[in-house]
Amino acid sequence: MPALFKFDRFEWLVEKAVELGVSVIHPFEAVRTERGLAEASRKRRARWEKIAREASQQARRAFLPSIEETSLFSEALAMEADVKLLLDENATTPILSALPSVRSVSGRIALLLGPEGGWTDEERERALNSGWMACSLGPTVLRAETAATAALAIVQAAWQQ
């Protein structure tokens, strides 16, 4: 579940996330999302679906992931999943430590990815109070699309062990 960010980078995220096996991409508007992106995203959704379809074919996926309409942060927090991870540059728990030791193929994991500029303190607090676990990808600050790709690759590899 990525916060919206610049569309050229967001399109790259869609492509790579689909290749890495996501089932749903549900963009949302965060406090630091550039103004106007949420409204413009409604027009871009068809393009993102096309990118997802092409990436799915390239990756030889059996099913096409869905690209949901852009929502509010509060709706993103309400996402149902067995494991809910908040990617946060300020977190001290490494993502691998945040993953359950017993992993089910049918288990659903949700990743909450912040906008360019990161989470506000209020967003971070709301996420933690809503059952999301903050985790880190290491000491470097990554671009949003890089963080998403790295996190998805880690989760995919962990589930294949």
DATAGI-V241588 format. One record per residue. N is the residue number from 1. RES is the residue in one letter. PHI is phi in whole degrees, 0 to 359 (* if undefined). PSI is psi in whole degrees, 0 to 359 (NA if undefined). OMEGA is omega in radians with two decimals (none if undefined). Layout:
n=N res=RES phi=PHI psi=PSI omega=OMEGA
n=N res=RES phi=PHI psi=PSI omega=OMEGA
//
This chain:
n=1 res=M phi=* psi=94 omega=-3.12
n=2 res=P phi=270 psi=143 omega=2.92
n=3 res=A phi=291 psi=150 omega=3.11
n=4 res=L phi=294 psi=143 omega=2.99
n=5 res=F phi=212 psi=182 omega=-3.03
n=6 res=K phi=315 psi=134 omega=-2.94
n=7 res=F phi=295 psi=327 omega=3.13
n=8 res=D phi=296 psi=321 omega=3.11
n=9 res=R phi=285 psi=325 omega=3.13
n=10 res=F phi=294 psi=321 omega=3.10
n=11 res=E phi=297 psi=321 omega=3.09
n=12 res=W phi=296 psi=319 omega=3.10
n=13 res=L phi=299 psi=315 omega=3.13
n=14 res=V phi=303 psi=311 omega=-3.12
n=15 res=E phi=302 psi=309 omega=-3.08
n=16 res=K phi=290 psi=323 omega=3.11
n=17 res=A phi=297 psi=319 omega=3.11
n=18 res=V phi=294 psi=316 omega=3.12
n=19 res=E phi=300 psi=328 omega=-3.12
n=20 res=L phi=273 psi=1 omega=2.95
n=21 res=G phi=102 psi=13 omega=3.12
n=22 res=V phi=297 psi=153 omega=3.09
n=23 res=S phi=257 psi=335 omega=-3.13
n=24 res=V phi=217 psi=137 omega=2.97
n=25 res=I phi=242 psi=117 omega=-3.06
n=26 res=H phi=237 psi=89 omega=-3.13
n=27 res=P phi=291 psi=152 omega=3.11
n=28 res=F phi=217 psi=164 omega=3.13
n=29 res=E phi=262 psi=119 omega=3.08
n=30 res=A phi=260 psi=170 omega=-3.14
n=31 res=V phi=303 psi=318 omega=-3.07
n=32 res=R phi=268 psi=9 omega=3.03
n=33 res=T phi=294 psi=133 omega=3.14
n=34 res=E phi=303 psi=138 omega=3.13
n=35 res=R phi=300 psi=139 omega=3.11
n=36 res=G phi=94 psi=342 omega=-3.12
n=37 res=L phi=292 psi=322 omega=-3.13
n=38 res=A phi=298 psi=313 omega=3.13
n=39 res=E phi=295 psi=316 omega=-3.13
n=40 res=A phi=293 psi=334 omega=-3.11
n=41 res=S phi=296 psi=333 omega=3.12
n=42 res=R phi=297 psi=326 omega=3.10
n=43 res=K phi=281 psi=334 omega=-3.09
n=44 res=R phi=275 psi=345 omega=-3.04
n=45 res=R phi=303 psi=319 omega=3.12
n=46 res=A phi=299 psi=321 omega=3.11
n=47 res=R phi=294 psi=318 omega=3.11
n=48 res=W phi=297 psi=323 omega=3.10
n=49 res=E phi=296 psi=322 omega=3.09
n=50 res=K phi=295 psi=315 omega=3.11
n=51 res=I phi=299 psi=317 omega=3.12
n=52 res=A phi=297 psi=318 omega=3.14
n=53 res=R phi=298 psi=313 omega=-3.13
n=54 res=E phi=295 psi=318 omega=3.12
n=55 res=A phi=294 psi=323 omega=3.12
n=56 res=S phi=295 psi=317 omega=3.10
n=57 res=Q phi=296 psi=315 omega=-3.13
n=58 res=Q phi=299 psi=320 omega=-3.11
n=59 res=A phi=276 psi=359 omega=-3.13
n=60 res=R phi=57 psi=44 omega=3.10
n=61 res=R phi=283 psi=148 omega=-3.11
n=62 res=A phi=282 psi=335 omega=3.14
n=63 res=F phi=220 psi=157 omega=-3.11
n=64 res=L phi=269 psi=125 omega=3.09
n=65 res=P phi=290 psi=156 omega=3.14
n=66 res=S phi=265 psi=146 omega=3.04
n=67 res=I phi=250 psi=111 omega=-3.09
n=68 res=E phi=279 psi=163 omega=3.05
n=69 res=E phi=290 psi=150 omega=3.12
n=70 res=T phi=298 psi=136 omega=-3.11
n=71 res=S phi=236 psi=182 omega=3.06
n=72 res=L phi=275 psi=160 omega=3.13
n=73 res=F phi=303 psi=320 omega=-3.12
n=74 res=S phi=299 psi=324 omega=3.10
n=75 res=E phi=289 psi=323 omega=3.10
n=76 res=A phi=297 psi=320 omega=3.14
n=77 res=L phi=296 psi=333 omega=-3.09
n=78 res=A phi=277 psi=2 omega=-3.13
n=79 res=M phi=305 psi=135 omega=3.10
n=80 res=E phi=272 psi=131 omega=3.09
n=81 res=A phi=195 psi=158 omega=3.09
n=82 res=D phi=287 psi=325 omega=3.12
n=83 res=V phi=229 psi=127 omega=-3.13
n=84 res=K phi=236 psi=112 omega=-3.07
n=85 res=L phi=247 psi=130 omega=3.08
n=86 res=L phi=261 psi=112 omega=3.09
n=87 res=L phi=285 psi=121 omega=-3.00
n=88 res=D phi=216 psi=122 omega=-3.14
n=89 res=E phi=297 psi=340 omega=3.14
n=90 res=N phi=269 psi=354 omega=-3.10
n=91 res=A phi=289 psi=152 omega=3.11
n=92 res=T phi=254 psi=345 omega=3.14
n=93 res=T phi=276 psi=120 omega=3.08
n=94 res=P phi=295 psi=148 omega=-3.08
n=95 res=I phi=303 psi=321 omega=3.14
n=96 res=L phi=298 psi=324 omega=3.12
n=97 res=S phi=288 psi=338 omega=-3.13
n=98 res=A phi=277 psi=344 omega=-3.13
n=99 res=L phi=281 psi=145 omega=3.13
n=100 res=P phi=294 psi=147 omega=3.14
n=101 res=S phi=287 psi=330 omega=3.06
n=102 res=V phi=256 psi=119 omega=-3.04
n=103 res=R phi=241 psi=129 omega=3.13
n=104 res=S phi=258 psi=140 omega=3.09
n=105 res=V phi=301 psi=328 omega=-3.12
n=106 res=S phi=275 psi=355 omega=-3.14
n=107 res=G phi=294 psi=143 omega=3.13
n=108 res=R phi=253 psi=129 omega=3.11
n=109 res=I phi=241 psi=138 omega=3.10
n=110 res=A phi=240 psi=136 omega=3.09
n=111 res=L phi=246 psi=127 omega=3.11
n=112 res=L phi=256 psi=114 omega=-3.06
n=113 res=L phi=251 psi=126 omega=-3.08
n=114 res=G phi=283 psi=174 omega=-3.12
n=115 res=P phi=277 psi=174 omega=2.97
n=116 res=E phi=301 psi=133 omega=-3.09
n=117 res=G phi=97 psi=348 omega=3.06
n=118 res=G phi=82 psi=181 omega=-3.13
n=119 res=W phi=283 psi=150 omega=2.92
n=120 res=T phi=278 psi=162 omega=3.11
n=121 res=D phi=300 psi=322 omega=3.14
n=122 res=E phi=294 psi=317 omega=3.12
n=123 res=E phi=297 psi=317 omega=3.13
n=124 res=R phi=300 psi=314 omega=-3.13
n=125 res=E phi=296 psi=316 omega=3.13
n=126 res=R phi=299 psi=319 omega=3.14
n=127 res=A phi=296 psi=313 omega=-3.14
n=128 res=L phi=298 psi=321 omega=3.11
n=129 res=N phi=289 psi=345 omega=3.13
n=130 res=S phi=262 psi=11 omega=3.05
n=131 res=G phi=95 psi=8 omega=3.09
n=132 res=W phi=275 psi=144 omega=3.13
n=133 res=M phi=254 psi=124 omega=3.12
n=134 res=A phi=286 psi=136 omega=3.10
n=135 res=C phi=215 psi=162 omega=-3.02
n=136 res=S phi=240 psi=154 omega=3.02
n=137 res=L phi=256 psi=12 omega=3.12
n=138 res=G phi=121 psi=185 omega=-3.00
n=139 res=P phi=282 psi=343 omega=-3.11
n=140 res=T phi=273 psi=151 omega=3.08
n=141 res=V phi=268 psi=119 omega=-3.07
n=142 res=L phi=259 psi=154 omega=2.97
n=143 res=R phi=296 psi=155 omega=-3.07
n=144 res=A phi=304 psi=313 omega=-3.09
n=145 res=E phi=291 psi=328 omega=3.09
n=146 res=T phi=289 psi=317 omega=3.12
n=147 res=A phi=300 psi=317 omega=3.14
n=148 res=A phi=298 psi=313 omega=-3.12
n=149 res=T phi=296 psi=316 omega=3.13
n=150 res=A phi=298 psi=314 omega=-3.13
n=151 res=A phi=298 psi=316 omega=3.14
n=152 res=L phi=296 psi=320 omega=3.11
n=153 res=A phi=296 psi=320 omega=3.11
n=154 res=I phi=296 psi=312 omega=-3.13
n=155 res=V phi=297 psi=315 omega=-3.14
n=156 res=Q phi=299 psi=315 omega=3.14
n=157 res=A phi=296 psi=319 omega=-3.14
n=158 res=A phi=296 psi=322 omega=-3.11
n=159 res=W phi=287 psi=342 omega=3.14
n=160 res=Q phi=270 psi=355 omega=-3.12
n=161 res=Q phi=289 psi=NA omega=none
//
